[in-house]
Amino acid sequence: MDNYVNMLKLSVGSESVESLIDWQHHRSQQVADGRYYHVTRMWPKRVDEILAGGSMYWVIGGLIQARQRISGFHEIIGDDGIRRCGIVMEREVVRTDIAPKRPFQGWRYLPAADAPADLRAAPAGQAPLPPDMAAALADIGVR
């Protein structure tokens, strides 16, 4: 049994995994020591479990499509004086098997047992399936 927990977050504004990567690597100002961090109002209560191997799973277009290993948390005090949580992630974005996910607000815990597996590489000479097609196949039990 895995002794860690993941986090799940909507990637608002991202149209694809590529646009998420572009935002984090080239346009976001939320970077410290070469790592992107996501700012959230609520501080997780399960920090130790997350840091034991957890990742941020990104929902893009209603589908879990990628993850990033969470490497730390740091306190951010905004101009308004409110304490917020900076979720620090490794630079690498790992594509995952596609899994449908309904919209939600904020972030959620995602048990390791419920997290989609990392995407297997497509056979040589084949392009990966488009996310919507992969989701439709997953819905009927084909991977």
C-alpha positions in Angstrom: 0.0 0.0 0.0 1.3 3.5 -0.9 2.0 5.7 2.1 1.5 9.0 0.2 -1.4 11.1 -1.1 -1.6 13.2 -4.2 -3.4 16.5 -4.9 -5.8 17.1 -7.8 -6.3 20.6 -9.4 -8.0 22.1 -12.4 -5.6 23.7 -14.7 -7.7 26.7 -15.5 -6.9 28.3 -18.8 -4.9 25.3 -20.1 -6.2 23.8 -23.3 -3.6 21.0 -23.4 -0.7 19.6 -21.5 1.5 21.6 -23.9 -0.2 24.9 -22.9 0.2 24.0 -19.2 4.0 23.4 -19.8 4.3 26.6 -21.8 2.6 28.6 -19.1 4.8 27.2 -16.3 8.1 27.4 -18.2 7.7 30.6 -20.1 5.0 32.9 -18.9 4.3 32.4 -15.2 5.9 34.6 -12.6 5.4 31.9 -10.0 8.8 30.4 -10.2 11.4 30.0 -7.4 14.8 28.2 -7.9 13.6 27.1 -11.4 10.5 25.4 -10.0 6.9 26.5 -10.7 4.7 26.9 -7.6 0.9 27.1 -7.5 -0.6 29.5 -5.0 -3.8 28.4 -3.2 -5.7 29.9 -0.3 -6.0 26.7 1.7 -3.0 25.0 3.3 -3.1 21.2 3.1 -3.4 19.4 6.4 -1.8 16.2 5.0 1.6 17.8 4.1 3.7 14.9 5.3 1.7 12.4 3.3 2.0 14.5 0.2 5.8 15.0 0.6 6.2 11.2 1.0 5.8 10.9 -2.8 2.7 12.7 -3.9 2.1 14.6 -7.1 -0.2 17.3 -8.4 -2.5 15.7 -10.9 -3.8 18.3 -13.4 -7.3 18.3 -14.9 -7.3 19.8 -18.3 -10.6 20.1 -20.3 -12.4 17.8 -17.9 -9.7 15.1 -18.0 -6.9 14.2 -15.7 -4.0 14.3 -18.2 -0.7 15.0 -16.4 1.1 15.1 -13.0 4.0 16.9 -11.4 5.8 15.7 -8.3 5.3 18.0 -5.4 8.6 18.9 -3.7 7.5 21.4 -1.0 5.2 24.0 0.3 6.1 27.6 1.3 4.2 30.4 2.9 3.2 33.4 0.7 1.8 36.5 2.3 -0.1 38.5 -0.3 -0.3 42.3 -0.6 -3.5 42.0 1.3 -1.7 40.4 4.3 -3.4 37.1 3.8 -1.4 33.9 4.3 -1.4 31.5 1.3 0.2 28.3 0.4 2.7 27.9 -2.5 2.7 24.3 -3.7 6.2 23.8 -5.2 6.5 21.3 -8.0 9.3 19.6 -9.9 9.8 21.0 -13.4 9.0 17.8 -15.3 5.3 17.3 -16.3 4.5 13.6 -16.7 1.6 12.6 -18.9 -0.9 10.2 -17.4 -3.5 7.8 -18.6 -6.6 9.9 -19.3 -9.3 9.9 -16.6 -12.5 11.9 -16.7 -13.1 14.3 -13.8 -16.0 16.6 -13.2 -15.3 20.3 -12.4 -14.7 21.2 -8.8 -13.4 24.3 -6.9 -10.0 24.5 -5.2 -8.0 21.3 -5.0 -8.7 17.8 -3.7 -6.8 15.0 -2.2 -6.3 12.0 -4.6 -5.3 8.7 -3.0 -2.4 7.0 -4.7 -4.6 4.0 -5.4 -7.0 6.1 -7.3 -4.5 8.1 -9.4 -4.2 7.3 -13.1 -1.0 5.6 -14.1 1.7 7.3 -16.1 1.1 7.1 -19.8 2.9 4.3 -21.6 4.9 5.4 -24.6 3.2 5.0 -27.9 4.6 2.2 -30.2 7.4 3.5 -32.5 6.0 5.4 -35.4 2.6 6.0 -33.8 1.4 9.3 -32.3 -0.4 9.2 -29.0 -4.2 9.2 -29.1 -5.9 12.6 -28.7 -7.1 13.1 -25.1 -10.9 13.0 -26.0 -10.5 9.7 -27.9 -8.4 8.2 -25.1 -11.1 9.3 -22.6 -13.8 7.7 -24.7 -11.9 4.5 -24.8 -11.2 4.6 -21.1 -15.0 5.1 -20.5 -15.7 1.7 -22.2 -12.8 0.0 -20.5 -10.2 0.0 -23.3 -6.7 1.4 -22.6 
